[in-house]
């Protein structure tokens, strides 16, 4: 992994969107619901005011519009602040 989040940021690999068919019609990728959970790939060191609670390998839930989408080595990831994560599952 060639990316290291800074401060209180985390790198998340979103779960894949579920394939859904409606009466034999396949829903295109653009109409699929964005997944709201993913796996933590890397974490920053935290800040002096906030310790990092998340760790690599955690499965988390996050808000629908949380984070910034990035592409690295052909894979899509989200980078967001730890405070944007809603829960660990």
LOMI-411581 format. One record per atom (N, C-alpha, C): residue in three letters; residue number from 0; atom name; chain; x, y, z. Coordinates in Angstrom, 2 decimals. Example, Ala and Ser with C-alpha at 12.3 -4.5 7.8 and 13.67 -1.06 7.14 Angstrom:
# LOMI-411581
<r type="ALA" seq="0" atom="N" mol="A" u="13.19" v="-5.69" w="7.80"/>
<r type="ALA" seq="0" atom="CA" mol="A" u="12.30" v="-4.50" w="7.80"/>
<r type="ALA" seq="0" atom="C" mol="A" u="13.20" v="-3.30" w="7.80"/>
<r type="SER" seq="1" atom="N" mol="A" u="12.85" v="-2.25" w="7.08"/>
<r type="SER" seq="1" atom="CA" mol="A" u="13.67" v="-1.06" w="7.14"/>
<r type="SER" seq="1" atom="C" mol="A" u="12.90" v="0.03" w="7.87"/>
***
This chain:
# LOMI-411581
<r type="UNK" seq="0" atom="N" mol="A" u="0.86" v="-1.17" w="0.00"/>
<r type="UNK" seq="0" atom="CA" mol="A" u="0.00" v="0.00" w="0.00"/>
<r type="UNK" seq="0" atom="C" mol="A" u="0.90" v="1.23" w="0.00"/>
<r type="UNK" seq="1" atom="N" mol="A" u="0.70" v="2.10" w="-0.94"/>
<r type="UNK" seq="1" atom="CA" mol="A" u="1.55" v="3.27" w="-1.06"/>
<r type="UNK" seq="1" atom="C" mol="A" u="0.88" v="4.55" w="-0.55"/>
<r type="UNK" seq="2" atom="N" mol="A" u="-0.16" v="4.41" w="0.26"/>
<r type="UNK" seq="2" atom="CA" mol="A" u="-0.85" v="5.59" w="0.78"/>
<r type="UNK" seq="2" atom="C" mol="A" u="-0.98" v="5.46" w="2.29"/>
<r type="UNK" seq="3" atom="N" mol="A" u="-0.64" v="6.52" w="3.00"/>
<r type="UNK" seq="3" atom="CA" mol="A" u="-0.72" v="6.55" w="4.45"/>
<r type="UNK" seq="3" atom="C" mol="A" u="-1.55" v="7.76" w="4.85"/>
<r type="UNK" seq="4" atom="N" mol="A" u="-2.75" v="7.55" w="5.41"/>
<r type="UNK" seq="4" atom="CA" mol="A" u="-3.58" v="8.67" w="5.83"/>
<r type="UNK" seq="4" atom="C" mol="A" u="-2.88" v="9.49" w="6.92"/>
<r type="UNK" seq="5" atom="N" mol="A" u="-3.13" v="10.78" w="6.94"/>
<r type="UNK" seq="5" atom="CA" mol="A" u="-2.55" v="11.66" w="7.94"/>
<r type="UNK" seq="5" atom="C" mol="A" u="-3.58" v="12.00" w="9.01"/>
<r type="UNK" seq="6" atom="N" mol="A" u="-3.08" v="12.36" w="10.18"/>
<r type="UNK" seq="6" atom="CA" mol="A" u="-3.89" v="12.81" w="11.32"/>
<r type="UNK" seq="6" atom="C" mol="A" u="-5.02" v="11.83" w="11.64"/>
<r type="UNK" seq="7" atom="N" mol="A" u="-6.27" v="12.29" w="11.61"/>
<r type="UNK" seq="7" atom="CA" mol="A" u="-7.40" v="11.45" w="12.01"/>
<r type="UNK" seq="7" atom="C" mol="A" u="-8.15" v="10.88" w="10.81"/>
<r type="UNK" seq="8" atom="N" mol="A" u="-7.45" v="10.68" w="9.70"/>
<r type="UNK" seq="8" atom="CA" mol="A" u="-8.10" v="10.16" w="8.49"/>
<r type="UNK" seq="8" atom="C" mol="A" u="-7.89" v="8.65" w="8.37"/>
<r type="UNK" seq="9" atom="N" mol="A" u="-8.83" v="8.00" w="7.69"/>
<r type="UNK" seq="9" atom="CA" mol="A" u="-8.77" v="6.56" w="7.45"/>
<r type="UNK" seq="9" atom="C" mol="A" u="-9.01" v="6.28" w="5.98"/>
<r type="UNK" seq="10" atom="N" mol="A" u="-8.43" v="5.20" w="5.48"/>
<r type="UNK" seq="10" atom="CA" mol="A" u="-8.62" v="4.74" w="4.11"/>
<r type="UNK" seq="10" atom="C" mol="A" u="-9.53" v="3.53" w="4.17"/>
<r type="UNK" seq="11" atom="N" mol="A" u="-10.64" v="3.57" w="3.43"/>
<r type="UNK" seq="11" atom="CA" mol="A" u="-11.66" v="2.52" w="3.49"/>
<r type="UNK" seq="11" atom="C" mol="A" u="-11.90" v="1.96" w="2.09"/>
<r type="UNK" seq="12" atom="N" mol="A" u="-11.97" v="0.64" w="2.01"/>
<r type="UNK" seq="12" atom="CA" mol="A" u="-12.35" v="-0.04" w="0.76"/>
<r type="UNK" seq="12" atom="C" mol="A" u="-13.84" v="-0.36" w="0.89"/>
<r type="UNK" seq="13" atom="N" mol="A" u="-14.69" v="0.32" w="0.10"/>
<r type="UNK" seq="13" atom="CA" mol="A" u="-16.13" v="0.08" w="0.19"/>
<r type="UNK" seq="13" atom="C" mol="A" u="-16.49" v="-1.35" w="-0.20"/>
<r type="UNK" seq="14" atom="N" mol="A" u="-17.52" v="-1.87" w="0.44"/>
<r type="UNK" seq="14" atom="CA" mol="A" u="-18.06" v="-3.17" w="0.05"/>
<r type="UNK" seq="14" atom="C" mol="A" u="-18.65" v="-3.05" w="-1.34"/>
<r type="UNK" seq="15" atom="N" mol="A" u="-18.66" v="-4.14" w="-2.08"/>
<r type="UNK" seq="15" atom="CA" mol="A" u="-19.20" v="-4.09" w="-3.44"/>
<r type="UNK" seq="15" atom="C" mol="A" u="-20.71" v="-3.95" w="-3.40"/>
<r type="UNK" seq="16" atom="N" mol="A" u="-21.25" v="-3.21" w="-4.36"/>
<r type="UNK" seq="16" atom="CA" mol="A" u="-22.70" v="-3.04" w="-4.46"/>
<r type="UNK" seq="16" atom="C" mol="A" u="-23.33" v="-4.37" w="-4.85"/>
<r type="UNK" seq="17" atom="N" mol="A" u="-24.48" v="-4.64" w="-4.28"/>
<r type="UNK" seq="17" atom="CA" mol="A" u="-25.17" v="-5.91" w="-4.56"/>
<r type="UNK" seq="17" atom="C" mol="A" u="-25.76" v="-5.90" w="-5.96"/>
<r type="UNK" seq="18" atom="N" mol="A" u="-25.65" v="-7.04" w="-6.65"/>
<r type="UNK" seq="18" atom="CA" mol="A" u="-26.29" v="-7.21" w="-7.96"/>
<r type="UNK" seq="18" atom="C" mol="A" u="-27.78" v="-7.42" w="-7.73"/>
<r type="UNK" seq="19" atom="N" mol="A" u="-28.60" v="-6.62" w="-8.37"/>
<r type="UNK" seq="19" atom="CA" mol="A" u="-30.05" v="-6.77" w="-8.23"/>
<r type="UNK" seq="19" atom="C" mol="A" u="-30.67" v="-6.87" w="-9.62"/>
<r type="UNK" seq="20" atom="N" mol="A" u="-31.64" v="-7.73" w="-9.72"/>
<r type="UNK" seq="20" atom="CA" mol="A" u="-32.41" v="-7.81" w="-10.96"/>
<r type="UNK" seq="20" atom="C" mol="A" u="-33.87" v="-7.59" w="-10.61"/>
<r type="UNK" seq="21" atom="N" mol="A" u="-34.55" v="-6.91" w="-11.50"/>
<r type="UNK" seq="21" atom="CA" mol="A" u="-35.97" v="-6.64" w="-11.30"/>
<r type="UNK" seq="21" atom="C" mol="A" u="-36.71" v="-7.23" w="-12.48"/>
<r type="UNK" seq="22" atom="N" mol="A" u="-37.38" v="-8.37" w="-12.27"/>
<r type="UNK" seq="22" atom="CA" mol="A" u="-38.13" v="-9.00" w="-13.35"/>
<r type="UNK" seq="22" atom="C" mol="A" u="-37.26" v="-9.34" w="-14.54"/>
<r type="UNK" seq="23" atom="N" mol="A" u="-36.02" v="-9.74" w="-14.30"/>
<r type="UNK" seq="23" atom="CA" mol="A" u="-35.12" v="-10.11" w="-15.38"/>
<r type="UNK" seq="23" atom="C" mol="A" u="-34.31" v="-8.96" w="-15.96"/>
<r type="UNK" seq="24" atom="N" mol="A" u="-34.55" v="-7.75" w="-15.46"/>
<r type="UNK" seq="24" atom="CA" mol="A" u="-33.80" v="-6.58" w="-15.92"/>
<r type="UNK" seq="24" atom="C" mol="A" u="-32.64" v="-6.35" w="-14.96"/>
<r type="UNK" seq="25" atom="N" mol="A" u="-31.43" v="-6.26" w="-15.49"/>
<r type="UNK" seq="25" atom="CA" mol="A" u="-30.26" v="-6.00" w="-14.65"/>
<r type="UNK" seq="25" atom="C" mol="A" u="-30.11" v="-4.51" w="-14.47"/>
<r type="UNK" seq="26" atom="N" mol="A" u="-29.97" v="-4.09" w="-13.22"/>
<r type="UNK" seq="26" atom="CA" mol="A" u="-29.82" v="-2.67" w="-12.90"/>
<r type="UNK" seq="26" atom="C" mol="A" u="-28.38" v="-2.25" w="-13.23"/>
<r type="UNK" seq="27" atom="N" mol="A" u="-28.17" v="-1.18" w="-14.01"/>
<r type="UNK" seq="27" atom="CA" mol="A" u="-26.81" v="-0.75" w="-14.36"/>
<r type="UNK" seq="27" atom="C" mol="A" u="-26.05" v="-0.20" w="-13.14"/>
<r type="UNK" seq="28" atom="N" mol="A" u="-24.72" v="-0.18" w="-13.24"/>
<r type="UNK" seq="28" atom="CA" mol="A" u="-23.87" v="0.29" w="-12.15"/>
<r type="UNK" seq="28" atom="C" mol="A" u="-24.24" v="1.69" w="-11.68"/>
<r type="UNK" seq="29" atom="N" mol="A" u="-24.61" v="2.57" w="-12.59"/>
<r type="UNK" seq="29" atom="CA" mol="A" u="-24.91" v="3.95" w="-12.23"/>
<r type="UNK" seq="29" atom="C" mol="A" u="-26.17" v="4.06" w="-11.37"/>
<r type="UNK" seq="30" atom="N" mol="A" u="-27.06" v="3.08" w="-11.42"/>
<r type="UNK" seq="30" atom="CA" mol="A" u="-28.30" v="3.13" w="-10.65"/>
<r type="UNK" seq="30" atom="C" mol="A" u="-28.22" v="2.33" w="-9.36"/>
<r type="UNK" seq="31" atom="N" mol="A" u="-27.08" v="1.67" w="-9.13"/>
<r type="UNK" seq="31" atom="CA" mol="A" u="-26.94" v="0.86" w="-7.91"/>
<r type="UNK" seq="31" atom="C" mol="A" u="-26.78" v="1.75" w="-6.70"/>
<r type="UNK" seq="32" atom="N" mol="A" u="-27.30" v="1.27" w="-5.59"/>
<r type="UNK" seq="32" atom="CA" mol="A" u="-27.18" v="1.96" w="-4.31"/>
<r type="UNK" seq="32" atom="C" mol="A" u="-25.73" v="1.90" w="-3.84"/>
<r type="UNK" seq="33" atom="N" mol="A" u="-25.19" v="3.05" w="-3.42"/>
<r type="UNK" seq="33" atom="CA" mol="A" u="-23.82" v="3.07" w="-2.90"/>
<r type="UNK" seq="33" atom="C" mol="A" u="-23.76" v="2.27" w="-1.61"/>
<r type="UNK" seq="34" atom="N" mol="A" u="-22.75" v="1.41" w="-1.44"/>
<r type="UNK" seq="34" atom="CA" mol="A" u="-22.64" v="0.68" w="-0.19"/>
<r type="UNK" seq="34" atom="C" mol="A" u="-22.27" v="1.65" w="0.94"/>
<r type="UNK" seq="35" atom="N" mol="A" u="-22.77" v="1.37" w="2.11"/>
<r type="UNK" seq="35" atom="CA" mol="A" u="-22.51" v="2.23" w="3.26"/>
<r type="UNK" seq="35" atom="C" mol="A" u="-21.62" v="1.55" w="4.28"/>
<r type="UNK" seq="36" atom="N" mol="A" u="-20.96" v="0.48" w="3.87"/>
<r type="UNK" seq="36" atom="CA" mol="A" u="-20.01" v="-0.17" w="4.77"/>
<r type="UNK" seq="36" atom="C" mol="A" u="-18.77" v="-0.54" w="3.99"/>
<r type="UNK" seq="37" atom="N" mol="A" u="-17.70" v="-0.74" w="4.72"/>
<r type="UNK" seq="37" atom="CA" mol="A" u="-16.45" v="-1.08" w="4.09"/>
<r type="UNK" seq="37" atom="C" mol="A" u="-15.42" v="-1.52" w="5.12"/>
<r type="UNK" seq="38" atom="N" mol="A" u="-14.22" v="-1.85" w="4.62"/>
<r type="UNK" seq="38" atom="CA" mol="A" u="-13.14" v="-2.33" w="5.48"/>
<r type="UNK" seq="38" atom="C" mol="A" u="-12.06" v="-1.26" w="5.57"/>
<r type="UNK" seq="39" atom="N" mol="A" u="-11.59" v="-1.02" w="6.79"/>
<r type="UNK" seq="39" atom="CA" mol="A" u="-10.51" v="-0.07" w="7.01"/>
<r type="UNK" seq="39" atom="C" mol="A" u="-9.21" v="-0.69" w="6.51"/>
<r type="UNK" seq="40" atom="N" mol="A" u="-8.54" v="-0.01" w="5.58"/>
<r type="UNK" seq="40" atom="CA" mol="A" u="-7.29" v="-0.49" w="4.98"/>
<r type="UNK" seq="40" atom="C" mol="A" u="-6.08" v="0.13" w="5.66"/>
<r type="UNK" seq="41" atom="N" mol="A" u="-6.15" v="1.42" w="6.01"/>
<r type="UNK" seq="41" atom="CA" mol="A" u="-5.04" v="2.11" w="6.66"/>
<r type="UNK" seq="41" atom="C" mol="A" u="-5.61" v="3.23" w="7.53"/>
<r type="UNK" seq="42" atom="N" mol="A" u="-4.88" v="3.58" w="8.59"/>
<r type="UNK" seq="42" atom="CA" mol="A" u="-5.31" v="4.65" w="9.50"/>
<r type="UNK" seq="42" atom="C" mol="A" u="-4.14" v="5.60" w="9.75"/>
<r type="UNK" seq="43" atom="N" mol="A" u="-4.50" v="6.84" w="10.06"/>
<r type="UNK" seq="43" atom="CA" mol="A" u="-3.50" v="7.84" w="10.45"/>
<r type="UNK" seq="43" atom="C" mol="A" u="-3.12" v="7.66" w="11.92"/>
<r type="UNK" seq="44" atom="N" mol="A" u="-2.30" v="8.56" w="12.43"/>
<r type="UNK" seq="44" atom="CA" mol="A" u="-1.84" v="8.47" w="13.81"/>
<r type="UNK" seq="44" atom="C" mol="A" u="-2.76" v="9.15" w="14.81"/>
<r type="UNK" seq="45" atom="N" mol="A" u="-3.78" v="9.84" w="14.35"/>
<r type="UNK" seq="45" atom="CA" mol="A" u="-4.66" v="10.59" w="15.23"/>
<r type="UNK" seq="45" atom="C" mol="A" u="-4.15" v="12.00" w="15.41"/>
<r type="UNK" seq="46" atom="N" mol="A" u="-4.82" v="12.76" w="16.24"/>
<r type="UNK" seq="46" atom="CA" mol="A" u="-4.40" v="14.12" w="16.55"/>
<r type="UNK" seq="46" atom="C" mol="A" u="-4.16" v="14.23" w="18.04"/>
<r type="UNK" seq="47" atom="N" mol="A" u="-3.62" v="15.37" w="18.48"/>
<r type="UNK" seq="47" atom="CA" mol="A" u="-3.36" v="15.53" w="19.92"/>
<r type="UNK" seq="47" atom="C" mol="A" u="-4.66" v="15.56" w="20.72"/>
<r type="UNK" seq="48" atom="N" mol="A" u="-5.77" v="15.92" w="20.06"/>
<r type="UNK" seq="48" atom="CA" mol="A" u="-7.07" v="15.99" w="20.74"/>
<r type="UNK" seq="48" atom="C" mol="A" u="-7.90" v="14.72" w="20.58"/>
<r type="UNK" seq="49" atom="N" mol="A" u="-7.56" v="13.87" w="19.61"/>
<r type="UNK" seq="49" atom="CA" mol="A" u="-8.38" v="12.70" w="19.32"/>
<r type="UNK" seq="49" atom="C" mol="A" u="-7.50" v="11.49" w="19.00"/>
<r type="UNK" seq="50" atom="N" mol="A" u="-7.63" v="10.44" w="19.82"/>
<r type="UNK" seq="50" atom="CA" mol="A" u="-6.90" v="9.20" w="19.56"/>
<r type="UNK" seq="50" atom="C" mol="A" u="-7.62" v="8.41" w="18.47"/>
<r type="UNK" seq="51" atom="N" mol="A" u="-6.88" v="7.59" w="17.76"/>
<r type="UNK" seq="51" atom="CA" mol="A" u="-7.48" v="6.74" w="16.74"/>
<r type="UNK" seq="51" atom="C" mol="A" u="-8.14" v="5.54" w="17.41"/>
<r type="UNK" seq="52" atom="N" mol="A" u="-9.44" v="5.40" w="17.18"/>
<r type="UNK" seq="52" atom="CA" mol="A" u="-10.21" v="4.28" w="17.71"/>
<r type="UNK" seq="52" atom="C" mol="A" u="-10.22" v="3.15" w="16.67"/>
<r type="UNK" seq="53" atom="N" mol="A" u="-10.22" v="3.53" w="15.40"/>
<r type="UNK" seq="53" atom="CA" mol="A" u="-10.27" v="2.55" w="14.32"/>
<r type="UNK" seq="53" atom="C" mol="A" u="-8.91" v="1.93" w="14.10"/>
<r type="UNK" seq="54" atom="N" mol="A" u="-8.92" v="0.69" w="13.62"/>
<r type="UNK" seq="54" atom="CA" mol="A" u="-7.67" v="0.02" w="13.28"/>
<r type="UNK" seq="54" atom="C" mol="A" u="-7.85" v="-0.74" w="11.98"/>
<r type="UNK" seq="55" atom="N" mol="A" u="-6.74" v="-1.09" w="11.36"/>
<r type="UNK" seq="55" atom="CA" mol="A" u="-6.76" v="-1.80" w="10.10"/>
<r type="UNK" seq="55" atom="C" mol="A" u="-7.54" v="-3.10" w="10.26"/>
<r type="UNK" seq="56" atom="N" mol="A" u="-8.42" v="-3.38" w="9.29"/>
<r type="UNK" seq="56" atom="CA" mol="A" u="-9.21" v="-4.61" w="9.31"/>
<r type="UNK" seq="56" atom="C" mol="A" u="-10.61" v="-4.45" w="9.87"/>
<r type="UNK" seq="57" atom="N" mol="A" u="-10.91" v="-3.31" w="10.54"/>
<r type="UNK" seq="57" atom="CA" mol="A" u="-12.25" v="-3.07" w="11.06"/>
<r type="UNK" seq="57" atom="C" mol="A" u="-13.25" v="-2.96" w="9.92"/>
<r type="UNK" seq="58" atom="N" mol="A" u="-14.45" v="-3.48" w="10.10"/>
<r type="UNK" seq="58" atom="CA" mol="A" u="-15.55" v="-3.27" w="9.17"/>
<r type="UNK" seq="58" atom="C" mol="A" u="-16.41" v="-2.17" w="9.76"/>
<r type="UNK" seq="59" atom="N" mol="A" u="-16.66" v="-1.13" w="8.97"/>
<r type="UNK" seq="59" atom="CA" mol="A" u="-17.32" v="0.06" w="9.49"/>
<r type="UNK" seq="59" atom="C" mol="A" u="-18.51" v="0.47" w="8.64"/>
<r type="UNK" seq="60" atom="N" mol="A" u="-19.40" v="1.24" w="9.26"/>
<r type="UNK" seq="60" atom="CA" mol="A" u="-20.51" v="1.89" w="8.57"/>
<r type="UNK" seq="60" atom="C" mol="A" u="-20.20" v="3.38" w="8.50"/>
<r type="UNK" seq="61" atom="N" mol="A" u="-20.53" v="4.01" w="7.38"/>
<r type="UNK" seq="61" atom="CA" mol="A" u="-20.27" v="5.44" w="7.23"/>
<r type="UNK" seq="61" atom="C" mol="A" u="-21.44" v="6.09" w="6.51"/>
<r type="UNK" seq="62" atom="N" mol="A" u="-21.49" v="7.40" w="6.56"/>
<r type="UNK" seq="62" atom="CA" mol="A" u="-22.57" v="8.16" w="5.94"/>
<r type="UNK" seq="62" atom="C" mol="A" u="-22.56" v="8.07" w="4.41"/>
<r type="UNK" seq="63" atom="N" mol="A" u="-23.70" v="8.27" w="3.82"/>
<r type="UNK" seq="63" atom="CA" mol="A" u="-23.87" v="8.12" w="2.37"/>
<r type="UNK" seq="63" atom="C" mol="A" u="-22.94" v="9.02" w="1.57"/>
<r type="UNK" seq="64" atom="N" mol="A" u="-22.71" v="10.24" w="2.03"/>
<r type="UNK" seq="64" atom="CA" mol="A" u="-21.88" v="11.19" w="1.28"/>
<r type="UNK" seq="64" atom="C" mol="A" u="-20.54" v="11.44" w="1.98"/>
<r type="UNK" seq="65" atom="N" mol="A" u="-20.14" v="10.57" w="2.87"/>
<r type="UNK" seq="65" atom="CA" mol="A" u="-18.89" v="10.76" w="3.62"/>
<r type="UNK" seq="65" atom="C" mol="A" u="-17.68" v="10.45" w="2.75"/>
<r type="UNK" seq="66" atom="N" mol="A" u="-16.60" v="11.16" w="3.00"/>
<r type="UNK" seq="66" atom="CA" mol="A" u="-15.33" v="10.85" w="2.39"/>
<r type="UNK" seq="66" atom="C" mol="A" u="-15.13" v="11.35" w="0.97"/>
<r type="UNK" seq="67" atom="N" mol="A" u="-13.91" v="11.14" w="0.51"/>
<r type="UNK" seq="67" atom="CA" mol="A" u="-13.51" v="11.50" w="-0.84"/>
<r type="UNK" seq="67" atom="C" mol="A" u="-13.10" v="10.25" w="-1.58"/>
<r type="UNK" seq="68" atom="N" mol="A" u="-13.67" v="10.04" w="-2.76"/>
<r type="UNK" seq="68" atom="CA" mol="A" u="-13.34" v="8.84" w="-3.54"/>
<r type="UNK" seq="68" atom="C" mol="A" u="-12.00" v="9.02" w="-4.22"/>
<r type="UNK" seq="69" atom="N" mol="A" u="-11.16" v="7.98" w="-4.13"/>
<r type="UNK" seq="69" atom="CA" mol="A" u="-9.88" v="7.97" w="-4.82"/>
<r type="UNK" seq="69" atom="C" mol="A" u="-9.70" v="6.62" w="-5.49"/>
<r type="UNK" seq="70" atom="N" mol="A" u="-8.86" v="6.58" w="-6.54"/>
<r type="UNK" seq="70" atom="CA" mol="A" u="-8.56" v="5.33" w="-7.21"/>
<r type="UNK" seq="70" atom="C" mol="A" u="-7.07" v="5.08" w="-7.07"/>
<r type="UNK" seq="71" atom="N" mol="A" u="-6.72" v="3.87" w="-6.63"/>
<r type="UNK" seq="71" atom="CA" mol="A" u="-5.33" v="3.50" w="-6.42"/>
<r type="UNK" seq="71" atom="C" mol="A" u="-5.12" v="2.09" w="-6.95"/>
<r type="UNK" seq="72" atom="N" mol="A" u="-4.22" v="1.93" w="-7.89"/>
<r type="UNK" seq="72" atom="CA" mol="A" u="-3.92" v="0.63" w="-8.49"/>
<r type="UNK" seq="72" atom="C" mol="A" u="-5.17" v="-0.04" w="-9.06"/>
<r type="UNK" seq="73" atom="N" mol="A" u="-6.07" v="0.74" w="-9.65"/>
<r type="UNK" seq="73" atom="CA" mol="A" u="-7.28" v="0.21" w="-10.27"/>
<r type="UNK" seq="73" atom="C" mol="A" u="-8.40" v="-0.12" w="-9.29"/>
<r type="UNK" seq="74" atom="N" mol="A" u="-8.20" v="0.13" w="-8.01"/>
<r type="UNK" seq="74" atom="CA" mol="A" u="-9.22" v="-0.13" w="-6.99"/>
<r type="UNK" seq="74" atom="C" mol="A" u="-9.77" v="1.20" w="-6.48"/>
<r type="UNK" seq="75" atom="N" mol="A" u="-11.06" v="1.23" w="-6.13"/>
<r type="UNK" seq="75" atom="CA" mol="A" u="-11.68" v="2.43" w="-5.58"/>
<r type="UNK" seq="75" atom="C" mol="A" u="-11.64" v="2.39" w="-4.06"/>
<r type="UNK" seq="76" atom="N" mol="A" u="-11.32" v="3.53" w="-3.46"/>
<r type="UNK" seq="76" atom="CA" mol="A" u="-11.25" v="3.67" w="-2.01"/>
<r type="UNK" seq="76" atom="C" mol="A" u="-11.92" v="4.97" w="-1.61"/>
<r type="UNK" seq="77" atom="N" mol="A" u="-12.19" v="5.09" w="-0.32"/>
<r type="UNK" seq="77" atom="CA" mol="A" u="-12.67" v="6.33" w="0.27"/>
<r type="UNK" seq="77" atom="C" mol="A" u="-11.67" v="6.75" w="1.34"/>
<r type="UNK" seq="78" atom="N" mol="A" u="-11.37" v="8.03" w="1.40"/>
<r type="UNK" seq="78" atom="CA" mol="A" u="-10.56" v="8.55" w="2.49"/>
<r type="UNK" seq="78" atom="C" mol="A" u="-11.43" v="9.55" w="3.23"/>
<r type="UNK" seq="79" atom="N" mol="A" u="-11.53" v="9.39" w="4.56"/>
<r type="UNK" seq="79" atom="CA" mol="A" u="-12.41" v="10.24" w="5.35"/>
<r type="UNK" seq="79" atom="C" mol="A" u="-11.86" v="10.40" w="6.76"/>
<r type="UNK" seq="80" atom="N" mol="A" u="-12.41" v="11.36" w="7.46"/>
<r type="UNK" seq="80" atom="CA" mol="A" u="-12.04" v="11.56" w="8.86"/>
<r type="UNK" seq="80" atom="C" mol="A" u="-12.68" v="10.46" w="9.70"/>
<r type="UNK" seq="81" atom="N" mol="A" u="-12.01" v="10.13" w="10.79"/>
<r type="UNK" seq="81" atom="CA" mol="A" u="-12.55" v="9.12" w="11.70"/>
<r type="UNK" seq="81" atom="C" mol="A" u="-13.94" v="9.51" w="12.19"/>
<r type="UNK" seq="82" atom="N" mol="A" u="-14.18" v="10.80" w="12.38"/>
<r type="UNK" seq="82" atom="CA" mol="A" u="-15.48" v="11.26" w="12.87"/>
<r type="UNK" seq="82" atom="C" mol="A" u="-16.62" v="11.03" w="11.87"/>
<r type="UNK" seq="83" atom="N" mol="A" u="-16.29" v="10.79" w="10.58"/>
<r type="UNK" seq="83" atom="CA" mol="A" u="-17.31" v="10.50" w="9.58"/>
<r type="UNK" seq="83" atom="C" mol="A" u="-17.79" v="9.05" w="9.64"/>
<r type="UNK" seq="84" atom="N" mol="A" u="-17.06" v="8.21" w="10.37"/>
<r type="UNK" seq="84" atom="CA" mol="A" u="-17.44" v="6.81" w="10.53"/>
<r type="UNK" seq="84" atom="C" mol="A" u="-18.52" v="6.74" w="11.60"/>
<r type="UNK" seq="85" atom="N" mol="A" u="-19.61" v="6.04" w="11.30"/>
<r type="UNK" seq="85" atom="CA" mol="A" u="-20.74" v="5.97" w="12.22"/>
<r type="UNK" seq="85" atom="C" mol="A" u="-20.63" v="4.85" w="13.24"/>
<r type="UNK" seq="86" atom="N" mol="A" u="-20.08" v="3.68" w="12.82"/>
<r type="UNK" seq="86" atom="CA" mol="A" u="-20.03" v="2.54" w="13.73"/>
<r type="UNK" seq="86" atom="C" mol="A" u="-19.04" v="1.49" w="13.22"/>
<r type="UNK" seq="87" atom="N" mol="A" u="-18.58" v="0.67" w="14.15"/>
<r type="UNK" seq="87" atom="CA" mol="A" u="-17.77" v="-0.50" w="13.82"/>
<r type="UNK" seq="87" atom="C" mol="A" u="-18.68" v="-1.71" w="13.94"/>
<r type="UNK" seq="88" atom="N" mol="A" u="-18.66" v="-2.60" w="12.93"/>
<r type="UNK" seq="88" atom="CA" mol="A" u="-19.49" v="-3.82" w="13.02"/>
<r type="UNK" seq="88" atom="C" mol="A" u="-18.59" v="-5.05" w="12.99"/>
***
